[in-house]
């Protein structure tokens, strides 16, 4: 993975979530909270069966599907709205 990190992501956490993140960080001897978040994200993606490899489009991870007219919201039955 490229070490260049050009995007900033701000996340608001509850005190309990922050405590869990810090517990993970210290248990796994991670250098920073950001490193812990990246590791947890990588583990979560792997658990979901997603390979975070170069060339994967962000639209592959979205809530919206891509239709012939651009993005369309998926209906609850799994199809796309026309």
Secondary structure, DSSP 8 states (H G I E B T S, - for coil): --------------HHHHHHHHHHHHHTT-SSHHHHHHHHHHHHHHHTT----TT--GGGG-SEEEETTEEEEB-TTSSB--
